[in-house]
């Protein structure tokens, strides 16, 4: 698995635990708001940050996507 792939799994697991989500809930959320693509494209910047930053960044990204979909 590539470095980006390993990092994406790490982000997903950390987010899932922080938010108390099931695997299915996480998958649906990440698919709906295209979080997988976001993490992949922002790998260079995100992989140098801490877990709390990543979780907050994903929250902000989802919030922005929700607003743009209204």
Secondary structure, DSSP 8 states (H G I E B T S, - for coil): --HHHHHHHHHHHHHHHHHT--HHHHHHHHHHTTHHHHHHHTHHHHTTS-HHHHHHHHHHHHHHHHHHT-
